[in-house]
Amino acid sequence: MWPLIKILPVKTNFRFVSFAKFAAAFSIIAVIASLAATLLPFKGPCGGLNCGIDFRGGTVLEFSTAPRALDPGVVREALSGRGLGDVQVQSFDATSAMVRFETPPNMNANQTAEGVKSALTQALGAPVKFARTEVVGPKVSGELFRGGIIALGLAIGLMMVYIWFRFELQFGLGAVAGLFHDIILTFGLIAFFNLEFSLTTIAALLTIIGYSMNDTVVVFDRLRENLRKYKKMPLGDVIDLSINETLSRTVITGLTAVLALGGLAVFGGETLFGFSIIMIFGIVFGTYSSIYVGAPIILLWGVKRGDDDEPAKPIVPTGSAVRP
Amino acid sequence: MLNLSRWKLLAVAFSVVFGILFALPNVLPQRTLDAMPGWMPKQKLNLGLDLQGGSYLLLEVDTQALRAEKLTNLIEDMRGTLRNGQIQFSSLSQQNGRISVLINDPAQVNQAANLLRNSVGAPLAGTPGGRDVNVNVQGQRIEVAFVAEAFNAEAAKAVDQSIEIIRRRIDQLGTKEPSITRQGIDRVVVQAAGESDPERLKRVIGQTAKLSFQMVDETVTAQDAAAGRVPPGSVYVPSDDGYLPGYVLKKRVVVSGDMLTDAQQQFDQQSGAPVVSFRFNGVGSRRFGDATSANIGKRFAIVLDNRVISAPVINSAITGGSGQITGSFTVESANDLAVLLRAGALPAPLKVEQQRTVGAELGADAVKAGGISTLVAFVAIVAFMILSYGFLFGGISVVGLVINGLLITAIMTMTQATLTLPGIAGLILTLAVAVDANVLIYERMRDEVRAGRPLLSAMDAGFSRAMTTIIDANVTTILAAAIMFQFGSGPVRGFAWTLSIGVITSVFTAVLITQVLLAVWYRTTRPKTLPIA
């Protein structure tokens, strides 16, 4: 047996902090680009995101004409001229397809959906089997959107309070900066790859918040401990040391999560594909941010360590450090 | 950690037995389950609609219509009251929810106001002697308006009634175990698992089913009706009977649906076509008998939800208190109408605000996809853990992982929490992150051994020091899940629930199971070095 752990150096000694400036530049550019992609154009409830019917209202129909072949052209034909606005037709295979459309204002969502169903049945010739029907009225979609945004905001707020409570304010700020960073970048990728923004996406984002915090807390926990242990070591070195000490854990946990979600993305079917991809992105960013966003912010702000922070000579940690 | 205290061993043994006991019914065939003794748990995982197929309907009681109806009734009420009190009035009308009437004789204004105060509207619950209307006098004009609570109380009552009627209707369709719950002030959620025909469900729920029998106004010619010339006291109602686009009917309702005692789908004896036969109660039969005997040779109309179903000519007095509705029915639609009539009319129209229907086949596909991805994820995690930490330590966390999966399944089954497709994703993520606690513990042990501690104290310290980190790290996930549960709906809630259960069981297994297994290993082999250091 060849334990993988042995290929990682027993003691890593990467100088993470020295790359902090490049990382900061990258992060700032990425955050700005992501914000732009997410918000622009300022239209509808979701801005630049591909808004699902959860938040915009409308209808999704999944249907098949098996065993007969299905012509997407006929579907488009049948739906044109019904005043439905933006109609998307997507075929899954030779016999099944999905249509998605918005309910025009001042029309009843449910009746519109019924009308489309009978139009499709007529155009395609019976029997058409509707495997999935989802109709969201405009009132509900508005509520779902508000609920989703409130949930995201509340999650970030709660995390900040929790970290502040468990650590110190500086840590809390670092953690929350990391959180915003991860969420914004994930939004950017959702916009970039035109993934659907729906309730499930919000669930993925909330999970990313949980994971990102989880990762940050592990690093911060070690940092706090090391700050007490090596009182004279320069802050940057303590940060480097803490990240290095937790690095193998970070890599192992991150890789397992990505592996498992990869399986979900490949085998989980249409519905879970976007969801798993978003979580994989989130985990990668979450890992990156706990190293390059959270910790350097603490470096920037400084942190109270009981003693004065005199510029000290680099100290190589020894095993016999004093514990509080 | 070496001292294997009894309660730890007991807790481990108990959790494993508990896990197997409650998770088992999910893999046993139904026949074996039925044959098992009564005390054994027999529940299976509660699959969400997206996994087993079914319909979810979010309905909203149309309070606007309710309001309009209430106002119309109030106007009629006032008209009657003033007439009975021999008070001359004019311009009785409604504007913005306020009804105003002009009393012709100034001397009668006070008398009229008192009359209205005492007999119009309904007593208001919670305020003795108070009524649900306000009566204001301005010169010769009297204004009557409902107090705000009146509508709210009405809406709440309407939702309760709607739930009751929906339940009766669905029960008669033979849908298995529908769940009908109230949501907020004016909403009803209907969930029916495995419903084979969601369209029919929606049709049956969505109809108000207000039935009435009214006389056709024979003084109006077809041309007048088409031109919209309708005498006061009559109203034009569109028709579905296939003969005329609509009829002009007398406003007065001879018999209404609430006077029915029974309705059945039957076949017409002459034509063999499906019809709905019905039976009136005492009041209904008397009124129907009187009306038909006085109007032989004329037409009466059967009106459902403000559309004429049929308008037959009265051949003879119908005094038996029963009759039948003919129309262009199929057996199914006649049966549905009979169900609607038996269950009664909804107090107000219901609007479908949200609908989610998943076919049973698609659900089965989703279960298959979820199963395969869980298996793939599990194999990947196992392989990775063994590659990382070897057969011994990796194996120990794999055992923890298996027990973890067992416990999650058992708790989900026991609490009958709904497993949804995103819930399966939550499960997979939990399994992946569950090893995080193991990794934290192992990494700590390696650190401590490297820092020069003797093996035993390093292992001890590994546990105790990893503990705070594990707690901190998992509280955050629980917080996120709690928020999801609060604000999410449907599948997202399922995800949050699975995630929360998973976090709790994974902390339990990682901390306790791993500890016990490591202690057993240490006691039996008395190692000198840490295999993963």
Contacts between the chains, C-beta under 8 A, distances in Angstrom:
chain1	res1	chain2	res2	distance
A	1	B	386	7.8
A	1	B	390	5.6
A	1	B	391	6.0
A	2	B	387	7.6
A	3	B	387	6.7
A	3	B	388	6.3
A	3	B	389	6.3
A	3	B	390	4.7
A	3	B	394	8.0
A	3	B	532	7.1
A	4	B	384	7.6
A	4	B	387	4.2
A	4	B	388	4.7
A	5	B	388	4.9
A	5	B	389	6.3
A	5	B	532	6.5
A	10	B	450	7.3
A	11	B	450	7.7
A	62	B	362	7.3
A	108	B	351	7.7
A	109	B	352	7.7
A	109	B	353	7.8
A	110	B	202	8.0
A	110	B	351	7.5
A	110	B	352	4.1
A	110	B	355	6.5
A	113	B	355	7.5
A	129	B	359	7.1
A	130	B	357	7.5
A	130	B	359	7.1
A	131	B	358	7.3
A	131	B	359	4.2
A	131	B	361	6.6
A	131	B	362	4.3
A	132	B	357	6.7
A	132	B	358	5.4
A	132	B	359	6.7
A	132	B	362	5.8
A	133	B	198	7.2
A	133	B	355	6.4
A	133	B	356	7.3
A	133	B	357	4.2
A	134	B	355	6.8
A	134	B	356	4.9
A	134	B	357	7.5
A	135	B	352	7.0
A	135	B	354	6.5
A	135	B	355	4.2
A	135	B	356	7.8
A	136	B	353	7.9
A	136	B	354	5.2
A	137	B	351	7.6
A	137	B	352	7.4
A	137	B	353	4.2
A	137	B	354	6.0
A	139	B	60	7.6
A	139	B	353	6.0
A	140	B	58	6.4
A	140	B	353	4.8
A	140	B	354	4.8
A	144	B	489	7.0
A	147	B	487	4.6
A	147	B	488	7.8
A	147	B	489	7.8
A	148	B	487	7.0
A	150	B	487	6.2
A	151	B	483	5.2
A	151	B	484	6.6
A	151	B	486	7.3
A	151	B	487	3.8
A	151	B	488	7.2
A	154	B	483	5.4
A	154	B	487	7.6
A	155	B	479	7.1
A	155	B	480	5.4
A	155	B	483	4.9
A	158	B	479	5.1
A	158	B	483	6.9
A	159	B	476	6.2
A	159	B	479	6.8
A	159	B	480	8.0
A	162	B	475	6.7
A	162	B	476	6.6
A	162	B	479	6.6
A	166	B	472	6.1
A	199	B	488	6.8
A	199	B	489	7.0
A	199	B	490	7.9
A	199	B	491	7.4
A	199	B	492	5.3
A	200	B	422	5.8
A	200	B	491	6.9
A	200	B	492	6.8
A	202	B	484	8.0
A	202	B	488	7.6
A	202	B	492	7.1
A	203	B	422	6.0
A	203	B	484	5.9
A	203	B	488	6.5
A	203	B	491	8.0
A	203	B	492	4.6
A	203	B	495	5.1
A	203	B	496	7.3
A	206	B	480	4.7
A	206	B	481	7.8
A	206	B	483	6.4
A	206	B	484	5.1
A	207	B	426	7.7
A	207	B	429	6.6
A	207	B	477	7.9
A	207	B	480	6.5
A	207	B	495	8.0
A	207	B	499	7.0
A	209	B	476	7.9
A	209	B	480	5.3
A	210	B	476	5.4
A	210	B	477	3.9
A	210	B	479	7.3
A	210	B	480	3.6
A	210	B	481	7.2
A	210	B	499	7.9
A	211	B	433	7.2
A	211	B	477	7.4
A	213	B	473	7.8
A	213	B	476	3.8
A	213	B	477	7.8
A	213	B	480	7.8
A	214	B	433	7.4
A	214	B	436	7.4
A	214	B	473	4.3
A	214	B	474	7.4
A	214	B	476	5.5
A	214	B	477	6.1
A	215	B	473	8.0
A	217	B	469	7.0
A	217	B	472	4.5
A	217	B	473	5.0
A	217	B	476	6.4
A	218	B	440	7.0
A	218	B	469	5.6
A	218	B	472	8.0
A	218	B	473	5.9
A	221	B	468	6.7
A	221	B	469	4.6
A	221	B	472	6.2
A	222	B	469	7.9
A	245	B	447	6.7
A	246	B	443	7.5
A	248	B	443	6.0
A	249	B	436	7.6
A	249	B	439	5.0
A	249	B	440	6.0
A	249	B	443	4.7
A	252	B	384	7.7
A	252	B	388	5.8
A	252	B	435	7.9
A	252	B	439	5.0
A	253	B	432	8.0
A	253	B	433	6.9
A	253	B	435	7.1
A	253	B	436	4.4
A	253	B	439	5.5
A	255	B	384	6.7
A	256	B	380	7.6
A	256	B	381	5.3
A	256	B	384	5.5
A	256	B	385	7.4
A	256	B	432	4.8
A	256	B	433	7.8
A	256	B	435	5.6
A	256	B	436	7.8
A	257	B	429	6.7
A	257	B	432	4.2
A	257	B	433	6.1
A	259	B	377	7.2
A	259	B	380	4.2
A	259	B	381	6.8
A	259	B	384	6.1
A	259	B	432	7.2
A	260	B	377	3.7
A	260	B	380	6.0
A	260	B	381	5.9
A	260	B	428	5.1
A	260	B	429	6.8
A	260	B	431	6.4
A	260	B	432	3.8
A	261	B	377	7.7
A	261	B	425	8.0
A	261	B	428	7.0
A	261	B	429	6.8
A	261	B	432	7.2
A	262	B	380	7.6
A	263	B	373	5.0
A	263	B	376	3.5
A	263	B	377	4.3
A	263	B	380	5.9
A	263	B	428	7.3
A	264	B	373	4.5
A	264	B	377	6.5
A	264	B	425	5.8
A	264	B	428	5.5
A	266	B	373	7.6
A	266	B	376	7.5
A	267	B	369	5.9
A	267	B	372	4.5
A	267	B	373	4.2
A	267	B	376	5.7
A	268	B	369	5.4
A	268	B	370	6.8
A	268	B	373	4.6
A	268	B	424	7.8
A	268	B	425	7.0
A	269	B	365	6.9
A	269	B	366	6.4
A	269	B	369	3.9
A	271	B	50	7.6
A	271	B	366	7.0
A	271	B	421	5.8
A	272	B	369	7.4
A	272	B	370	8.0
A	272	B	373	7.5
A	272	B	421	6.4
A	272	B	422	7.4
A	272	B	424	7.9
A	272	B	425	5.7
A	275	B	422	6.6
A	275	B	425	6.0
A	276	B	425	6.7
A	279	B	425	7.8
A	279	B	429	7.0
A	319	B	450	7.2
A	319	B	451	3.9
A	319	B	452	4.3
A	320	B	451	8.0
A	320	B	452	7.1
